[in-house]
Amino acid sequence: MGSWYHGPLASFDTETTGVDVERDRIVSAALVVQSAPGGAPTVRTWLADPGVPIPEQARAVHGISDERVRAHGRPPRAVAVEVAAALAEQSRAGVPLVVMNAPYDLTLLDRELRRHGAGSLAEALGGAELLVLDPRVLDKQVDRYRKGRRTLTDLCAHYGVELVGAHDAAADALAAMELVRAVAARHRERLGGLTPAELHLRQAVWHAAQARGLERWFERSGTPERVDAAWPVRPARCRCGARLEPGHACELAA
Protein backbone atom coordinates (compact mmCIF):
# COMPACT_ATOMS: atom_id res chain seq x y z
CA MET A 1 0.00 0.00 0.00
CA GLY A 2 1.38 3.40 -0.97
CA SER A 3 1.90 6.28 1.40
CA TRP A 4 -0.74 8.97 1.91
CA TYR A 5 0.94 11.36 -0.54
CA HIS A 6 0.26 8.91 -3.37
CA GLY A 7 -3.46 9.01 -2.63
CA PRO A 8 -6.32 11.50 -2.82
CA LEU A 9 -5.81 15.04 -1.55
CA ALA A 10 -7.96 18.16 -1.45
CA SER A 11 -6.56 21.69 -1.37
CA PHE A 12 -8.15 24.98 -0.28
CA ASP A 13 -7.14 28.58 -0.90
CA THR A 14 -8.64 32.07 -0.76
CA GLU A 15 -8.04 35.53 -2.14
CA THR A 16 -9.05 38.32 0.21
CA THR A 17 -9.32 42.03 0.91
CA GLY A 18 -6.14 42.02 3.00
CA VAL A 19 -3.96 40.12 5.46
CA ASP A 20 -5.78 40.75 8.78
CA VAL A 21 -7.66 37.54 9.54
CA GLU A 22 -9.85 39.30 12.10
CA ARG A 23 -11.10 42.09 9.85
CA ASP A 24 -10.51 41.26 6.20
CA ARG A 25 -12.94 39.41 3.98
CA ILE A 26 -12.93 36.55 1.48
CA VAL A 27 -13.19 37.65 -2.16
CA SER A 28 -12.66 34.30 -3.88
CA ALA A 29 -12.07 30.71 -2.81
CA ALA A 30 -11.20 27.43 -4.47
CA LEU A 31 -11.26 23.76 -3.56
CA VAL A 32 -9.18 21.42 -5.72
CA VAL A 33 -9.47 17.63 -5.38
CA GLN A 34 -7.13 15.10 -6.97
CA SER A 35 -7.42 11.31 -6.61
CA ALA A 36 -3.72 10.58 -7.21
CA PRO A 37 -0.53 12.32 -8.38
CA GLY A 38 -0.83 13.36 -12.00
CA GLY A 39 -4.58 12.80 -12.06
CA ALA A 40 -6.97 15.36 -13.51
CA PRO A 41 -8.09 17.61 -10.64
CA THR A 42 -11.66 18.68 -10.04
CA VAL A 43 -11.93 22.36 -9.22
CA ARG A 44 -14.71 24.23 -7.47
CA THR A 45 -14.52 28.02 -7.16
CA TRP A 46 -16.48 30.76 -5.45
CA LEU A 47 -16.60 34.54 -5.96
CA ALA A 48 -17.97 36.64 -3.10
CA ASP A 49 -19.04 40.25 -2.87
CA PRO A 50 -17.35 41.04 0.47
CA GLY A 51 -19.63 43.99 1.17
CA VAL A 52 -16.66 46.34 1.60
CA PRO A 53 -14.37 48.00 -0.97
CA ILE A 54 -11.42 45.89 -2.08
CA PRO A 55 -8.27 47.91 -1.31
CA GLU A 56 -6.00 48.77 -4.21
CA GLN A 57 -3.14 46.83 -2.64
CA ALA A 58 -5.26 43.65 -2.62
CA ARG A 59 -6.54 44.25 -6.17
CA ALA A 60 -2.96 44.57 -7.34
CA VAL A 61 -2.26 41.08 -6.00
CA HIS A 62 -5.24 39.05 -7.17
CA GLY A 63 -6.72 41.31 -9.86
CA ILE A 64 -10.32 41.11 -8.60
CA SER A 65 -12.13 44.44 -8.77
CA ASP A 66 -15.11 45.91 -6.94
CA GLU A 67 -16.98 46.00 -10.23
CA ARG A 68 -16.44 42.29 -10.80
CA VAL A 69 -17.64 41.16 -7.37
CA ARG A 70 -20.66 43.45 -7.52
CA ALA A 71 -21.64 42.07 -10.90
CA HIS A 72 -20.78 38.41 -10.38
CA GLY A 73 -20.06 37.84 -6.69
CA ARG A 74 -22.46 36.07 -4.36
CA PRO A 75 -23.41 37.01 -0.78
CA PRO A 76 -20.50 36.32 1.58
CA ARG A 77 -22.59 34.28 4.00
CA ALA A 78 -23.72 31.90 1.27
CA VAL A 79 -20.15 31.51 0.01
CA ALA A 80 -18.72 30.85 3.48
CA VAL A 81 -21.40 28.27 4.29
CA GLU A 82 -20.92 26.48 0.95
CA VAL A 83 -17.15 26.43 1.34
CA ALA A 84 -17.40 24.95 4.84
CA ALA A 85 -19.85 22.32 3.55
CA ALA A 86 -17.46 21.42 0.73
CA LEU A 87 -14.56 21.05 3.18
CA ALA A 88 -16.74 18.91 5.45
CA GLU A 89 -17.62 16.65 2.52
CA GLN A 90 -13.95 15.95 1.86
CA SER A 91 -13.33 15.36 5.55
CA ARG A 92 -16.15 12.83 5.80
CA ALA A 93 -14.67 11.05 2.79
CA GLY A 94 -11.34 10.81 4.62
CA VAL A 95 -9.50 13.09 2.20
CA PRO A 96 -6.73 15.20 3.78
CA LEU A 97 -6.97 18.95 3.17
CA VAL A 98 -3.93 20.91 2.02
CA VAL A 99 -3.90 24.56 3.13
CA MET A 100 -0.79 26.67 2.66
CA ASN A 101 -0.36 28.74 5.85
CA ALA A 102 -3.55 27.22 7.26
CA PRO A 103 -4.05 29.69 10.15
CA TYR A 104 -4.61 32.42 7.56
CA ASP A 105 -7.21 30.87 5.23
CA LEU A 106 -9.03 28.72 7.78
CA THR A 107 -9.20 31.52 10.36
CA LEU A 108 -10.56 33.91 7.72
CA LEU A 109 -13.25 31.37 6.86
CA ASP A 110 -14.11 30.95 10.54
CA ARG A 111 -14.45 34.71 11.02
CA GLU A 112 -16.60 35.10 7.90
CA LEU A 113 -18.97 32.45 9.20
CA ARG A 114 -19.16 34.11 12.61
CA ARG A 115 -19.51 37.59 11.09
CA HIS A 116 -22.59 36.53 9.13
CA GLY A 117 -24.28 34.56 11.88
CA ALA A 118 -23.43 31.07 10.59
CA GLY A 119 -21.56 29.91 13.69
CA SER A 120 -17.91 28.90 13.92
CA LEU A 121 -16.04 26.85 11.35
CA ALA A 122 -16.17 23.87 13.72
CA GLU A 123 -19.95 24.22 13.94
CA ALA A 124 -20.33 24.67 10.18
CA LEU A 125 -18.33 21.49 9.60
CA GLY A 126 -21.04 19.61 11.46
CA GLY A 127 -18.71 17.38 13.44
CA ALA A 128 -16.38 16.60 10.54
CA GLU A 129 -12.72 16.75 11.55
CA LEU A 130 -10.36 18.30 9.04
CA LEU A 131 -7.02 16.57 8.51
CA VAL A 132 -4.92 19.54 7.47
CA LEU A 133 -1.57 19.38 5.69
CA ASP A 134 0.26 22.71 5.67
CA PRO A 135 3.30 22.73 3.34
CA ARG A 136 4.77 25.73 5.13
CA VAL A 137 4.79 23.97 8.50
CA LEU A 138 5.99 20.68 7.01
CA ASP A 139 8.89 22.29 5.14
CA LYS A 140 10.00 24.32 8.16
CA GLN A 141 10.04 21.15 10.26
CA VAL A 142 12.01 18.94 7.87
CA ASP A 143 14.42 21.65 6.67
CA ARG A 144 14.38 24.15 9.50
CA TYR A 145 17.82 25.67 8.99
CA ARG A 146 17.48 26.46 5.29
CA LYS A 147 17.75 30.18 4.69
CA GLY A 148 15.30 32.16 2.61
CA ARG A 149 11.62 32.91 2.50
CA ARG A 150 8.94 30.21 2.53
CA THR A 151 6.12 31.73 0.55
CA LEU A 152 4.19 29.49 -1.84
CA THR A 153 6.22 30.87 -4.75
CA ASP A 154 9.53 30.28 -2.96
CA LEU A 155 8.62 26.76 -1.85
CA CYS A 156 7.41 25.78 -5.30
CA ALA A 157 10.72 26.96 -6.76
CA HIS A 158 12.68 25.03 -4.14
CA TYR A 159 10.79 21.77 -4.71
CA GLY A 160 10.45 22.11 -8.48
CA VAL A 161 6.67 22.53 -8.48
CA GLU A 162 5.11 24.52 -11.32
CA LEU A 163 3.03 27.49 -10.22
CA VAL A 164 1.08 29.05 -13.09
CA GLY A 165 -1.18 32.02 -12.41
CA ALA A 166 -0.09 32.79 -8.84
CA HIS A 167 -2.60 34.61 -6.63
CA ASP A 168 -5.54 32.92 -8.31
CA ALA A 169 -7.18 30.77 -5.62
CA ALA A 170 -7.49 27.67 -7.83
CA ALA A 171 -3.94 27.96 -9.17
CA ASP A 172 -2.50 28.44 -5.69
CA ALA A 173 -4.54 25.54 -4.28
CA LEU A 174 -3.32 23.18 -7.01
CA ALA A 175 0.30 24.26 -6.52
CA ALA A 176 0.03 23.81 -2.75
CA MET A 177 -1.28 20.28 -3.27
CA GLU A 178 1.59 19.38 -5.60
CA LEU A 179 3.97 21.01 -3.13
CA VAL A 180 2.79 18.79 -0.27
CA ARG A 181 3.30 15.72 -2.42
CA ALA A 182 6.81 16.95 -3.31
CA VAL A 183 7.78 17.74 0.30
CA ALA A 184 6.58 14.31 1.45
CA ALA A 185 8.34 12.51 -1.39
CA ARG A 186 11.65 14.28 -0.72
CA HIS A 187 11.38 13.65 3.03
CA ARG A 188 9.51 10.36 2.90
CA GLU A 189 11.59 8.86 5.71
CA ARG A 190 10.23 11.51 8.08
CA LEU A 191 6.76 12.16 6.69
CA GLY A 192 5.76 9.24 4.49
CA GLY A 193 5.29 6.73 7.31
CA LEU A 194 2.91 8.92 9.30
CA THR A 195 -0.82 9.02 8.72
CA PRO A 196 -2.57 12.33 7.89
CA ALA A 197 -4.16 12.21 11.35
CA GLU A 198 -0.74 11.85 12.98
CA LEU A 199 0.65 14.64 10.83
CA HIS A 200 -2.24 16.92 11.74
CA LEU A 201 -1.51 16.52 15.46
CA ARG A 202 2.23 16.92 15.01
CA GLN A 203 1.89 20.03 12.87
CA ALA A 204 0.06 21.78 15.70
CA VAL A 205 3.07 21.09 17.94
CA TRP A 206 5.59 21.95 15.22
CA HIS A 207 3.85 25.23 14.39
CA ALA A 208 3.79 26.26 18.05
CA ALA A 209 7.52 25.61 18.35
CA GLN A 210 8.16 27.50 15.11
CA ALA A 211 6.15 30.45 16.43
CA ARG A 212 8.15 30.53 19.66
CA GLY A 213 11.38 30.42 17.69
CA LEU A 214 10.27 33.33 15.53
CA GLU A 215 9.33 35.36 18.60
CA ARG A 216 12.80 34.78 20.06
CA TRP A 217 14.33 35.93 16.78
CA PHE A 218 12.24 39.11 16.93
CA GLU A 219 13.42 39.69 20.50
CA ARG A 220 17.08 39.30 19.54
CA SER A 221 16.49 41.72 16.66
CA GLY A 222 15.15 44.32 19.07
CA THR A 223 11.64 44.30 17.62
CA PRO A 224 9.53 42.13 19.96
CA GLU A 225 6.45 40.86 18.18
CA ARG A 226 3.88 38.29 19.18
CA VAL A 227 3.44 35.30 16.86
CA ASP A 228 0.22 33.34 17.24
CA ALA A 229 1.06 29.71 18.03
CA ALA A 230 -2.42 28.33 17.23
CA TRP A 231 -2.80 25.98 14.26
CA PRO A 232 -4.73 25.36 12.02
CA VAL A 233 -7.36 27.89 13.23
CA ARG A 234 -6.67 30.79 15.57
CA PRO A 235 -9.11 31.06 18.50
CA ALA A 236 -11.70 33.77 18.05
CA ARG A 237 -11.34 36.79 20.29
CA CYS A 238 -13.82 39.46 21.25
CA ARG A 239 -13.27 43.21 21.37
CA CYS A 240 -11.82 42.97 24.88
CA GLY A 241 -9.09 40.62 23.61
CA ALA A 242 -10.30 37.50 25.43
CA ARG A 243 -11.04 34.23 23.68
CA LEU A 244 -14.67 33.73 22.75
CA GLU A 245 -15.78 30.95 25.07
CA PRO A 246 -19.31 29.74 25.84
CA GLY A 247 -21.03 32.27 28.08
CA HIS A 248 -18.62 35.12 27.27
CA ALA A 249 -20.63 38.32 27.06
CA CYS A 250 -18.54 40.32 24.61
CA GLU A 251 -18.75 40.18 20.84
CA LEU A 252 -16.41 39.13 18.05
CA ALA A 253 -13.88 41.74 17.05
CA ALA A 254 -15.10 43.73 14.03
N, C-alpha and C positions, 0 to 999 in steps of 0.2 A: 504493500500500500504506500502510495506517495505521500510526501509531506503536505501540510496544509497549503503551502504556497504554490502547489501544483493544482489545487482545486479551485472551487468557485470563490470569488470575492466580489463584494460590492464596494463602491467608493462614492463619497459624498463631498460636495464642495459648494461654496456660496460666493457670490459677489455682493458687495454691501455699500452702504453710504459712508463708511469710515472704518476705523480700527478700534473703536471703543465698544466692547461687547455689551456694556450696560446701557448705552444710549443709541448706538447706531442700528440701522435697519437692514434687513435682507432685501436685495434688489432682484437677484436671480439665484437659482439653485439647480443642482443637477445630481442625479443618482445614476451611476454607471454600474452595470452588473456583467460579469464575465464568468463563464462556466469553467474555463481552463486557460492557461497561458496561450496566447495566439488566437484564441477564439473570438468570434465576432461579438462585440459588446452590445448590450441593449442599453439605451440611453433614455432617461426621462428628465425633462427640464421644466422649470417653472420660471415665470417672470411676474414679479410683484410690483404693484404701485405702493411704495413705502409710506405714502401719505405725507412726506416731507421732501423738500428740495434735495436733489442729489448734488453734493458739493462738487465743484469743478475738479478738485484734486482726485476725487473718486471717479468721476467721469473720464478723467485722463488715463486712469488705470484700466477700467473695464469697458469704456466706450458706450455705456448705457445712459441715455439722456432722459431728462424729465418728460420730454415729448413722447418718447417711446413707451415709457411705463404708463403714462396717462392714456395713451391710445391702445396699448396692448396688454398692460399689466393687470393682474387680478388682485382682489382685496388681500391684504397681507395676512389676515387671520385664516382665510381659506387656504392660502399657500402653505402657511406654517403647519396647519393641521394635516394637509395632504402629505407634506414632506415627512412629518412624524409617522404617519400611517405607513408610508412607503418604507421607512427605515424599520418599523416594527415588523412588516411583512418579511423583510430579509432576515431579521433576527429570529423570527419564529421558524424560518426555513433552515436555520443554523448556518447562515452565510456570514462570515466575518465582515466588518465594515471598516474600510480604510478611510481615515480622515487626517489629512496633513495638518498638523498643529491643531489637534482636536479641541482643546479648550477654547479656541476662537470660534470655529463654526458651530460646534454643538452648544456652546453657551449662548451664542447669538440666537440660535433656534429656540432654546429654552426661554430666553427673555422675550422673544417675539410672541411665543405662545402665552406667556404670563401677561404681557402687555395687552393682548387682545382677549383676555378672559377665557383662554382655552386650557388653563392649568399649566403645570410644569411639563417639561419634556418627559420625565419619568411617568407622569400621569397619562400624557398623550400616547406613550408607547403601550399603555394598557397591560403592564406586567411583563412585556418583552424585555429581555436583557441584551443590550448591545454588546458585541464582542469587538472592541475597537482596536485597530492596528494603526499606529501613528508613525509614519516613516521618520519623522523628525526625532521622536523619542528613541526609536529603535537604532537609528544611525548614531546618535549621540552616545548610546550605551555601548555599542560594539566598536566604535572608533572615536572614543571620547577625546583623545589628544590631538586629533587632526585639526589643523588650523583652517580658518576660513569660515565663511558664512554657510548657513544651512537652510537657505530658502528652498522652495520647490525647484526653482531654476538651477540653483547651485547643486543640489543633490542629484537632479537628473543628469547634469553634466558629469558629475563625479562617477555615477553608476552607469553611464552610457544609455540613459533612457531618453527617447525622443519626446520633446515637448513642443507641440505645434499649436499655436494660437493661445499662448499663455494669457491668463487673466480672463479666460472664458471658463465658466464653471464646469462645463462638460469636459473641455480639454484638460483642465487642471485635475479633475477627478480621475480621468483615464490615466494621466501621467503619474499621479500619486499611487494608483493601483499597480502599475507596472514597476514603479519605484519600490514598493513593498516587496514585490516578487524578487526584484534584483537584489535588494538588501539581504533578504532571507537566503537567496541562493549563494551569495558571496560569503555569508556568515552562517552557513547551514549547520555547522557544528555547534553554534551557540543558540540559534533560533529555530532551526528546522525540526528539532526533536521535541519542541514544546507545542502544546495545543494552543489554539487561539484563546481559550479561556485562561490558560496559564499565562500567556503573554499579556492578556488584558490586565490581570492582577499585578504582574511584575512591572508593567509600564507605569502604573500608578506610583509604585515605589521608586522606579527609576526617575520619573519626571520630578518627583518631590526632591530627590537628591540633586538632580540637575538644577532645580530652582535654587536650592540652598547654595550650591556652588557658584551660581551666577550672582547671587546676593553678596557672597563673600568677595567676588571679583569687583563688584561695584564699590564695596567698602574700601578695598585696597586702592581703588582708583580715586577715592575721595568723593564719590558721588553716590552715597547710599540710596538704594532704590529697592522697594519691595517687589518680589517676584512671586506671583501666586503659585503655590505648590499643588493646587487641586488639578486632577486629571481624571476623566476626560471632560467633565463639566464643572465649572466653577460654581460654588454655592451662591444662591441668590442672596442679595443683601438689600435691606430697606434704606430709606433716606438717612436713618440714624447711624448706618454703618454696620449694624448687627446682621447676622444671618437670619433669613426668613425661616422661622421654625413654626410648627403648629401652635396657634394661640398668640403669636406675636402680633401686636396691635398696629405696628407701623406698615407702611406700604412700600412696594417695590420702587427702587430708585428710578427716576424718570429717564 
